[in-house]
Each structure stands twice: as C-alpha cells, then as structure tokens.
Amino acid sequence: MGPSDWVIHITFDGNLHWRLTSSPDGNTLYGMGDNFYRVSSNSNFAQPSVYNVYGLSSGMMASGMMNQQTLNTTYTENSGKAWSITSCPHAGYFIMRNQQDGRNAEFYVAKDVSSNKHTIYVQFQGNPYPVKSETFDMKNIPLSNGDVFRCLMTPPSIQPTLNTGYGISIGNSGINVSFTTPSTIIPPTTTSVYNPPPMNYPPPQPFGQPQPFGQPQPFGQPQPFSQPQPFVQPQVYVQPMSITSTSSLANTIINACQGKSFDSDKMKIVVTYSTSQVSPMAGSDLIRVISLFGFESDKVKAVQQLKKTNNIATMDCSTACSLVRSFAHDSNKDHVLRDLCPYIWDRRQNCESLVSCLSFSSSQNRLRDFILKN
C-alpha cells in the first residue's frame, strides 16, 4: 500500500478543513486551493504519537464500525433524515448513504489514545470542504456545522470479525505506510442436545358406575349475535436512547461558578468550557447549569451557548417540560423550547405537553406549528 492510497485531513485556525491527497512518491500533498511540497531538511520529522488509524477498542459500540458487522447501521441528523452505513472498506473509514436523497458521506475516523477521543472528518457528496467532528461517543457525532448524527439502530450480525492494522510514519524519505495482514476470528459453533422429559403417567383410575340420566333442561333463549371488532395492527415505535449520566462539562462549570456572584462572570465560564470540549449534557445537568443564573435572559443565553457548541444531549418531553418550568415569561419559554426542539426525541408524540407550558393561546398555536414542522 503506497502513499497515494491514503487521504490526509488538516484544519486551519480550527475552522477551515482541507482534504489532501498524496502523490505516488509521497513528496506532494494536493489540497483544495494549494499544494504542499516536501523540501530537504537536516532535521528529523516528529513521529506521530497521538493519532493513529488502528480502529477502535474492542468491546465498544463504535468498534463495530471498523468491520462488516455494522453494515446498515442507521444514524439520524437533526432534521430527522436517516443515514445508513453501506460500506466499511477498512479500519478508520466507512461510507453512509442518505435514505431520502441518496447522497453519500465518507467518514474518516482517528483516535486520540491519550484521551480516548475520536476525531472524525466527514466528506459529504457535493461539498468540496470536509466537516470536522470530535466526540468521546460514536453514538453521538456532533459536526462543526451544528448538525448532530445520532445512532438509532445497530443490526445484529454473525459475520466474522476482521482485525486489521495500519501505521503511518513521516520522515525525510516521505510518507511510509505499514499494513498488518488481517486475521479472521470466527465464533465457535455450539451444539445442543434435546433431552425429552420423563414420561410419568399416573395409574389408571377404576371405572365408575355411570350416573342415571336426568331430565334435560329447557332450551334457553339464544343470545343476539354481536359484530366482531376489526383487527387493528399495533404500532411499533423504536425509542431512542436518552443520555442520563452526569456530564463532566456540567460538573466543571458548576464547580468553576462556585463563589461567583455576577451572571456575567458565570456566562464567561460557560462560554470558555463549552467551547473547549464536547460533552453533551442530559436534561438534569442542563437544569443544574441554568439554575446558576439569576436573570432569565442569561439562562436563555446559556442554553443557546450549549446548543451552539453541541453540548446538549437527547431528552424526553417530560425532562424538557421540567426545564422550561424554571422560566416565568412565555417569550423565554418559547425561545428555550425552540432551541431544545431538535433534542426532544418524542416531541411530536407529546406535542401538547410541550405546548401547555405556555400561557397564551396565540403563543401555543405558533409553538405547535413549529414543533410539528421540525
């Protein structure tokens, strides 16, 4: 496997992401608007020590994405559109397809072994610039464009597991790639033997004398015929998994705000920590964070900041209603419900519960239309 078989992603200033392809000799990297050429140098290049493409640890849900066991695994984006994994050519790389419009998206996954964090570059069909994501949980993939991919279903599989390994080193001679021959692990088959239960019959009872025949009872009035009820097919709803564990980001923000009296100081802490890490908060953690603020306007800003940095996890309608009850004014409740709408997985089934949080009928009608359309 040569350098031309690899794709390299780089990020400028944390915002602009380029996808680079290597020349066959490994001396040139071709980018979107410029090329990078290797020059002679007496200094040795630093060997990569953090990022690698050896796939993910076994036992984790995400590790299955590196082999054929998770073909047809389904993810959903904020708009509700579904994406399915259609191909997993090798470790650290898989392809999804949009079930509605047929677009493809290529996912390049690398793991930071020092913090157990995954860095993902997503190349959407028709978009020349990749989208970057960093996450600790491959079930929730927050993208830099504000969208979030959430794992909805992982199909069972009995396919053998393929263990592959790739290594990259960069030196004076260019880019060198090492490849470990894949090994196939086939689960052992088990054979079960059916043992019938013992046939223990009770001894026969002696034949008794039949009772004398009595007078037959008079024939009663027949009951009127009732129309049978039509058969109704029960609806099956797959409930997505809601995150209920305590977020490390929430604990960090709450501890840092201890002793702070002004909402402006607390808001700076929320902005600083939410920008530096991605750790989606469950509804209970979100309630704890906004309760730090005294003014409702600052509570709304805190929710908007956490949404902007992809630090809000999925929640149910009951949790969302509990959060909104900490606001007094309809306008603030409406703003918060609209911000939380993409994260409430049962918002359409329990739309009226969310609408009932508002007092005025005009506000309720506008919110109802918004929830049912989003």
One Martini backbone bead per residue (centre of mass of N, CA, C, O) as a GRO file, in nm:
protein
  374
    1MET     BB    1   0.093   0.038   0.026
    2GLY     BB    2   0.066   0.362  -0.070
    3PRO     BB    3   0.031   0.704  -0.047
    4SER     BB    4  -0.214   0.719  -0.261
    5ASP     BB    5  -0.416   0.549  -0.055
    6TRP     BB    6  -0.429   0.819   0.106
    7VAL     BB    7  -0.599   1.042   0.339
    8ILE     BB    8  -0.563   1.389   0.428
    9HIS     BB    9  -0.628   1.596   0.718
   10ILE     BB   10  -0.676   1.951   0.772
   11THR     BB   11  -0.657   2.244   1.000
   12PHE     BB   12  -0.756   2.589   0.999
   13ASP     BB   13  -0.815   2.768   1.279
   14GLY     BB   14  -1.061   2.555   1.339
   15ASN     BB   15  -1.240   2.585   1.046
   16LEU     BB   16  -1.063   2.489   0.806
   17HIS     BB   17  -1.105   2.208   0.583
   18TRP     BB   18  -0.883   1.967   0.439
   19ARG     BB   19  -0.826   1.754   0.157
   20LEU     BB   20  -0.555   1.530   0.110
   21THR     BB   21  -0.344   1.417  -0.155
   22SER     BB   22  -0.111   1.187  -0.264
   23SER     BB   23   0.156   1.117  -0.417
   24PRO     BB   24   0.324   0.839  -0.515
   25ASP     BB   25   0.607   0.952  -0.370
   26GLY     BB   26   0.522   1.150  -0.112
   27ASN     BB   27   0.603   1.479  -0.192
   28THR     BB   28   0.285   1.548  -0.242
   29LEU     BB   29   0.010   1.770  -0.147
   30TYR     BB   30  -0.326   1.792  -0.239
   31GLY     BB   31  -0.543   2.066  -0.241
   32MET     BB   32  -0.793   2.294  -0.283
   33GLY     BB   33  -0.580   2.576  -0.311
   34ASP     BB   34  -0.318   2.394  -0.255
   35ASN     BB   35   0.024   2.289  -0.226
   36PHE     BB   36   0.249   2.038  -0.089
   37TYR     BB   37   0.606   2.039  -0.047
   38ARG     BB   38   0.886   1.867  -0.022
   39VAL     BB   39   1.176   1.937   0.169
   40SER     BB   40   1.484   1.971   0.257
   41SER     BB   41   1.619   1.829   0.571
   42ASN     BB   42   1.811   1.784   0.874
   43SER     BB   43   1.553   1.729   1.015
   44ASN     BB   44   1.353   1.543   1.199
   45PHE     BB   45   1.059   1.415   1.201
   46ALA     BB   46   0.784   1.386   1.374
   47GLN     BB   47   0.636   1.139   1.525
   48PRO     BB   48   0.348   0.989   1.547
   49SER     BB   49   0.153   0.962   1.879
   50VAL     BB   50  -0.171   1.010   1.879
   51TYR     BB   51  -0.256   0.946   1.597
   52ASN     BB   52  -0.450   0.682   1.450
   53VAL     BB   53  -0.557   0.376   1.236
   54TYR     BB   54  -0.651   0.111   1.435
   55GLY     BB   55  -0.908   0.189   1.540
   56LEU     BB   56  -1.111   0.043   1.785
   57SER     BB   57  -1.199  -0.076   2.068
   58SER     BB   58  -1.290  -0.348   2.199
   59GLY     BB   59  -1.643  -0.345   2.311
   60MET     BB   60  -1.728  -0.113   2.158
   61MET     BB   61  -1.961   0.012   1.956
   62ALA     BB   62  -1.760   0.153   1.745
   63SER     BB   63  -1.587  -0.096   1.654
   64GLY     BB   64  -1.794  -0.206   1.437
   65MET     BB   65  -1.726   0.016   1.210
   66MET     BB   66  -1.453  -0.149   1.112
   67ASN     BB   67  -1.667  -0.356   1.000
   68GLN     BB   68  -1.926  -0.574   0.876
   69GLN     BB   69  -2.128  -0.565   1.134
   70THR     BB   70  -2.254  -0.244   1.054
   71LEU     BB   71  -2.426  -0.282   0.836
   72ASN     BB   72  -2.710  -0.066   0.834
   73THR     BB   73  -2.655   0.142   1.019
   74THR     BB   74  -2.839   0.400   1.191
   75TYR     BB   75  -2.870   0.752   1.134
   76THR     BB   76  -2.954   1.080   1.267
   77GLU     BB   77  -3.049   1.395   1.214
   78ASN     BB   78  -3.200   1.686   1.306
   79SER     BB   79  -3.421   1.660   1.063
   80GLY     BB   80  -3.460   1.317   1.048
   81LYS     BB   81  -3.267   1.205   0.866
   82ALA     BB   82  -3.138   0.910   0.721
   83TRP     BB   83  -2.844   0.703   0.781
   84SER     BB   84  -2.644   0.447   0.615
   85ILE     BB   85  -2.428   0.187   0.629
   86THR     BB   86  -2.264   0.051   0.322
   87SER     BB   87  -1.942   0.081   0.396
   88CYS     BB   88  -1.619  -0.101   0.509
   89PRO     BB   89  -1.315  -0.118   0.387
   90HIS     BB   90  -1.167  -0.003   0.658
   91ALA     BB   91  -1.004   0.110   0.904
   92GLY     BB   92  -1.134   0.436   0.963
   93TYR     BB   93  -1.362   0.363   0.725
   94PHE     BB   94  -1.683   0.495   0.608
   95ILE     BB   95  -2.013   0.468   0.447
   96MET     BB   96  -2.287   0.684   0.384
   97ARG     BB   97  -2.653   0.695   0.325
   98ASN     BB   98  -2.919   0.869   0.216
   99GLN     BB   99  -3.256   0.765   0.228
  100GLN     BB  100  -3.380   1.011   0.059
  101ASP     BB  101  -3.138   1.132  -0.166
  102GLY     BB  102  -2.858   0.942  -0.193
  103ARG     BB  103  -2.634   1.050  -0.041
  104ASN     BB  104  -2.293   1.068   0.037
  105ALA     BB  105  -2.065   0.977   0.320
  106GLU     BB  106  -1.738   1.021   0.441
  107PHE     BB  107  -1.561   0.847   0.707
  108TYR     BB  108  -1.286   0.967   0.911
  109VAL     BB  109  -1.114   0.782   1.168
  110ALA     BB  110  -0.959   0.896   1.475
  111LYS     BB  111  -0.749   0.824   1.767
  112ASP     BB  112  -0.702   0.944   2.094
  113VAL     BB  113  -0.517   0.769   2.325
  114SER     BB  114  -0.497   0.983   2.568
  115SER     BB  115  -0.845   1.054   2.568
  116ASN     BB  116  -1.054   0.881   2.397
  117LYS     BB  117  -1.074   1.048   2.128
  118HIS     BB  118  -1.258   1.133   1.833
  119THR     BB  119  -1.165   1.203   1.499
  120ILE     BB  120  -1.374   1.353   1.238
  121TYR     BB  121  -1.412   1.329   0.880
  122VAL     BB  122  -1.660   1.472   0.658
  123GLN     BB  123  -1.761   1.377   0.319
  124PHE     BB  124  -1.979   1.533   0.127
  125GLN     BB  125  -2.171   1.522  -0.134
  126GLY     BB  126  -2.088   1.828  -0.309
  127ASN     BB  127  -1.862   1.897  -0.087
  128PRO     BB  128  -1.534   2.013  -0.080
  129TYR     BB  129  -1.561   2.043   0.232
  130PRO     BB  130  -1.502   1.928   0.522
  131VAL     BB  131  -1.623   1.788   0.832
  132LYS     BB  132  -1.579   1.828   1.176
  133SER     BB  133  -1.520   1.592   1.459
  134GLU     BB  134  -1.565   1.552   1.824
  135THR     BB  135  -1.564   1.243   2.024
  136PHE     BB  136  -1.646   0.991   2.282
  137ASP     BB  137  -1.918   0.905   2.114
  138MET     BB  138  -2.034   0.724   1.833
  139LYS     BB  139  -2.349   0.779   1.885
  140ASN     BB  140  -2.241   1.089   1.893
  141ILE     BB  141  -2.202   1.327   1.612
  142PRO     BB  142  -2.069   1.632   1.617
  143LEU     BB  143  -2.075   1.900   1.404
  144SER     BB  144  -1.940   2.203   1.282
  145ASN     BB  145  -2.241   2.285   1.151
  146GLY     BB  146  -2.454   2.179   1.404
  147ASP     BB  147  -2.485   1.894   1.359
  148VAL     BB  148  -2.628   1.559   1.448
  149PHE     BB  149  -2.529   1.224   1.489
  150ARG     BB  150  -2.752   0.947   1.562
  151CYS     BB  151  -2.786   0.642   1.693
  152LEU     BB  152  -3.057   0.406   1.633
  153MET     BB  153  -2.928   0.132   1.488
  154THR     BB  154  -2.794  -0.210   1.544
  155PRO     BB  155  -2.745  -0.478   1.377
  156PRO     BB  156  -2.729  -0.796   1.377
  157SER     BB  157  -2.441  -1.034   1.373
  158ILE     BB  158  -2.234  -1.325   1.220
  159GLN     BB  159  -1.989  -1.202   1.136
  160PRO     BB  160  -1.673  -1.196   1.101
  161THR     BB  161  -1.394  -1.062   1.250
  162LEU     BB  162  -1.182  -0.792   1.152
  163ASN     BB  163  -0.829  -0.754   1.199
  164THR     BB  164  -0.671  -0.444   1.154
  165GLY     BB  165  -0.360  -0.267   1.045
  166TYR     BB  166  -0.224   0.068   1.064
  167GLY     BB  167   0.063   0.272   0.961
  168ILE     BB  168   0.235   0.591   1.023
  169SER     BB  169   0.522   0.762   0.870
  170ILE     BB  170   0.738   1.059   0.895
  171GLY     BB  171   1.008   1.151   0.679
  172ASN     BB  172   1.261   1.220   0.462
  173SER     BB  173   1.128   1.001   0.251
  174GLY     BB  174   0.834   1.050   0.358
  175ILE     BB  175   0.560   0.833   0.329
  176ASN     BB  176   0.489   0.566   0.549
  177VAL     BB  177   0.334   0.236   0.516
  178SER     BB  178   0.170   0.002   0.726
  179PHE     BB  179   0.062  -0.353   0.710
  180THR     BB  180  -0.170  -0.573   0.859
  181THR     BB  181  -0.271  -0.876   0.845
  182PRO     BB  182  -0.566  -1.006   0.845
  183SER     BB  183  -0.779  -1.148   1.092
  184THR     BB  184  -0.997  -1.422   1.153
  185ILE     BB  185  -1.289  -1.437   1.367
  186ILE     BB  186  -1.464  -1.731   1.456
  187PRO     BB  187  -1.722  -1.833   1.608
  188PRO     BB  188  -1.816  -2.083   1.786
  189THR     BB  189  -1.991  -2.368   1.775
  190THR     BB  190  -2.301  -2.493   1.900
  191THR     BB  191  -2.438  -2.790   2.063
  192SER     BB  192  -2.762  -2.917   2.118
  193VAL     BB  193  -2.940  -3.141   2.338
  194TYR     BB  194  -3.237  -3.318   2.345
  195ASN     BB  195  -3.424  -3.387   2.644
  196PRO     BB  196  -3.671  -3.564   2.731
  197PRO     BB  197  -3.910  -3.598   2.938
  198PRO     BB  198  -4.041  -3.784   3.162
  199MET     BB  199  -4.286  -4.051   3.147
  200ASN     BB  200  -4.534  -3.987   3.390
  201TYR     BB  201  -4.795  -4.194   3.458
  202PRO     BB  202  -5.080  -4.240   3.594
  203PRO     BB  203  -5.277  -4.447   3.726
  204PRO     BB  204  -5.551  -4.602   3.662
  205GLN     BB  205  -5.879  -4.560   3.706
  206PRO     BB  206  -6.154  -4.676   3.810
  207PHE     BB  207  -6.451  -4.773   3.691
  208GLY     BB  208  -6.746  -4.614   3.703
  209GLN     BB  209  -7.066  -4.562   3.765
  210PRO     BB  210  -7.310  -4.445   3.597
  211GLN     BB  211  -7.525  -4.201   3.584
  212PRO     BB  212  -7.829  -4.114   3.579
  213PHE     BB  213  -8.061  -3.999   3.366
  214GLY     BB  214  -8.179  -3.691   3.326
  215GLN     BB  215  -8.357  -3.417   3.293
  216PRO     BB  216  -8.383  -3.196   3.062
  217GLN     BB  217  -8.327  -2.882   2.990
  218PRO     BB  218  -8.444  -2.604   2.891
  219PHE     BB  219  -8.440  -2.403   2.624
  220GLY     BB  220  -8.281  -2.122   2.562
  221GLN     BB  221  -8.220  -1.806   2.478
  222PRO     BB  222  -8.060  -1.665   2.237
  223GLN     BB  223  -7.800  -1.475   2.165
  224PRO     BB  224  -7.705  -1.204   2.025
  225PHE     BB  225  -7.531  -1.098   1.760
  226SER     BB  226  -7.197  -0.988   1.745
  227GLN     BB  227  -6.980  -0.770   1.622
  228PRO     BB  228  -6.675  -0.786   1.523
  229GLN     BB  229  -6.373  -0.659   1.570
  230PRO     BB  230  -6.142  -0.500   1.420
  231PHE     BB  231  -5.825  -0.531   1.322
  232VAL     BB  232  -5.538  -0.385   1.485
  233GLN     BB  233  -5.238  -0.261   1.419
  234PRO     BB  234  -4.974  -0.232   1.597
  235GLN     BB  235  -4.758   0.005   1.705
  236VAL     BB  236  -4.410   0.062   1.642
  237TYR     BB  237  -4.163   0.207   1.865
  238VAL     BB  238  -3.843   0.339   1.858
  239GLN     BB  239  -3.655   0.410   2.133
  240PRO     BB  240  -3.434   0.621   2.208
  241MET     BB  241  -3.142   0.702   2.362
  242SER     BB  242  -3.099   0.852   2.669
  243ILE     BB  243  -2.909   1.074   2.845
  244THR     BB  244  -2.826   1.038   3.216
  245SER     BB  245  -2.556   1.111   3.265
  246THR     BB  246  -2.301   1.280   3.396
  247SER     BB  247  -2.144   1.565   3.306
  248SER     BB  248  -1.830   1.695   3.306
  249LEU     BB  249  -1.904   1.983   3.219
  250ALA     BB  250  -2.110   2.046   3.439
  251ASN     BB  251  -1.916   2.014   3.681
  252THR     BB  252  -1.711   2.226   3.591
  253ILE     BB  253  -1.902   2.473   3.587
  254ILE     BB  254  -2.010   2.456   3.879
  255ASN     BB  255  -1.733   2.476   4.023
  256ALA     BB  256  -1.644   2.751   3.886
  257CYS     BB  257  -1.910   2.916   4.006
  258GLN     BB  258  -1.807   2.919   4.274
  259GLY     BB  259  -1.834   3.246   4.416
  260LYS     BB  260  -2.014   3.369   4.199
  261SER     BB  261  -2.230   3.660   4.158
  262PHE     BB  262  -2.221   3.712   3.853
  263ASP     BB  263  -2.354   3.639   3.546
  264SER     BB  264  -2.114   3.726   3.366
  265ASP     BB  265  -1.905   3.530   3.490
  266LYS     BB  266  -2.063   3.268   3.433
  267MET     BB  267  -2.078   3.300   3.124
  268LYS     BB  268  -1.773   3.282   3.072
  269ILE     BB  269  -1.748   2.991   3.172
  270VAL     BB  270  -1.939   2.859   2.968
  271VAL     BB  271  -1.787   2.947   2.713
  272THR     BB  272  -1.508   2.827   2.772
  273TYR     BB  273  -1.586   2.517   2.822
  274SER     BB  274  -1.777   2.465   2.571
  275THR     BB  275  -1.547   2.528   2.357
  276SER     BB  276  -1.318   2.307   2.464
  277GLN     BB  277  -1.565   2.093   2.477
  278VAL     BB  278  -1.737   1.765   2.430
  279SER     BB  279  -2.033   1.719   2.659
  280PRO     BB  280  -2.323   1.612   2.669
  281MET     BB  281  -2.619   1.712   2.822
  282ALA     BB  282  -2.848   1.640   3.024
  283GLY     BB  283  -3.132   1.761   3.153
  284SER     BB  284  -3.035   1.772   3.452
  285ASP     BB  285  -2.773   1.933   3.394
  286LEU     BB  286  -2.908   2.179   3.260
  287ILE     BB  287  -3.065   2.267   3.511
  288ARG     BB  288  -2.815   2.318   3.692
  289VAL     BB  289  -2.688   2.543   3.517
  290ILE     BB  290  -2.930   2.755   3.493
  291SER     BB  291  -2.957   2.787   3.814
  292LEU     BB  292  -2.706   2.990   3.839
  293PHE     BB  293  -2.903   3.200   3.730
  294GLY     BB  294  -3.104   3.493   3.781
  295PHE     BB  295  -3.158   3.558   3.484
  296GLU     BB  296  -3.342   3.469   3.210
  297SER     BB  297  -3.160   3.576   2.982
  298ASP     BB  298  -2.909   3.406   3.076
  299LYS     BB  299  -3.038   3.128   3.047
  300VAL     BB  300  -3.083   3.145   2.743
  301LYS     BB  301  -2.784   3.188   2.666
  302ALA     BB  302  -2.682   2.918   2.780
  303VAL     BB  303  -2.844   2.734   2.592
  304GLN     BB  304  -2.733   2.852   2.324
  305GLN     BB  305  -2.433   2.784   2.379
  306LEU     BB  306  -2.466   2.471   2.409
  307LYS     BB  307  -2.586   2.433   2.127
  308LYS     BB  308  -2.354   2.558   1.956
  309THR     BB  309  -2.143   2.324   2.099
  310ASN     BB  310  -2.282   2.040   2.127
  311ASN     BB  311  -2.398   2.017   2.467
  312ILE     BB  312  -2.670   1.854   2.391
  313ALA     BB  313  -2.880   1.609   2.474
  314THR     BB  314  -3.103   1.385   2.472
  315MET     BB  315  -3.465   1.403   2.535
  316ASP     BB  316  -3.758   1.424   2.693
  317CYS     BB  317  -4.052   1.581   2.752
  318SER     BB  318  -4.044   1.588   3.063
  319THR     BB  319  -3.767   1.726   3.089
  320ALA     BB  320  -3.833   1.981   2.925
  321CYS     BB  321  -4.061   2.082   3.112
  322SER     BB  322  -3.888   2.113   3.368
  323LEU     BB  323  -3.701   2.329   3.247
  324VAL     BB  324  -3.920   2.546   3.163
  325ARG     BB  325  -4.035   2.601   3.461
  326SER     BB  326  -3.786   2.807   3.529
  327PHE     BB  327  -3.972   2.993   3.369
  328ALA     BB  328  -4.201   3.278   3.347
  329HIS     BB  329  -4.192   3.361   3.048
  330ASP     BB  330  -4.312   3.296   2.737
  331SER     BB  331  -4.077   3.394   2.560
  332ASN     BB  332  -3.857   3.217   2.698
  333LYS     BB  333  -3.994   2.944   2.660
  334ASP     BB  334  -4.002   2.954   2.352
  335HIS     BB  335  -3.699   2.974   2.298
  336VAL     BB  336  -3.614   2.709   2.442
  337LEU     BB  337  -3.795   2.507   2.286
  338ARG     BB  338  -3.668   2.569   2.008
  339ASP     BB  339  -3.376   2.484   2.089
  340LEU     BB  340  -3.469   2.182   2.198
  341CYS     BB  341  -3.628   2.034   1.972
  342PRO     BB  342  -3.400   1.841   1.836
  343TYR     BB  343  -3.365   1.677   2.137
  344ILE     BB  344  -3.671   1.584   2.131
  345TRP     BB  345  -3.781   1.271   2.051
  346ASP     BB  346  -4.111   1.312   2.158
  347ARG     BB  347  -4.250   1.581   2.041
  348ARG     BB  348  -4.491   1.472   1.863
  349GLN     BB  349  -4.635   1.284   2.071
  350ASN     BB  350  -4.597   1.546   2.303
  351CYS     BB  351  -4.690   1.836   2.211
  352GLU     BB  352  -4.904   1.932   2.427
  353SER     BB  353  -4.711   1.939   2.669
  354LEU     BB  354  -4.535   2.169   2.556
  355VAL     BB  355  -4.759   2.380   2.496
  356SER     BB  356  -4.867   2.398   2.802
  357CYS     BB  357  -4.627   2.590   2.903
  358LEU     BB  358  -4.804   2.798   2.785
  359SER     BB  359  -5.053   3.058   2.820
  360PHE     BB  360  -5.100   3.153   2.531
  361SER     BB  361  -5.266   3.071   2.244
  362SER     BB  362  -5.085   3.204   2.031
  363SER     BB  363  -4.822   3.070   2.130
  364GLN     BB  364  -4.920   2.778   2.104
  365ASN     BB  365  -4.971   2.774   1.797
  366ARG     BB  366  -4.682   2.842   1.705
  367LEU     BB  367  -4.541   2.605   1.850
  368ARG     BB  368  -4.696   2.373   1.721
  369ASP     BB  369  -4.606   2.427   1.429
  370PHE     BB  370  -4.302   2.400   1.482
  371ILE     BB  371  -4.289   2.108   1.591
  372LEU     BB  372  -4.438   1.962   1.342
  373LYS     BB  373  -4.200   2.081   1.132
  374ASN     BB  374  -3.927   1.966   1.321
   0.00000   0.00000   0.00000
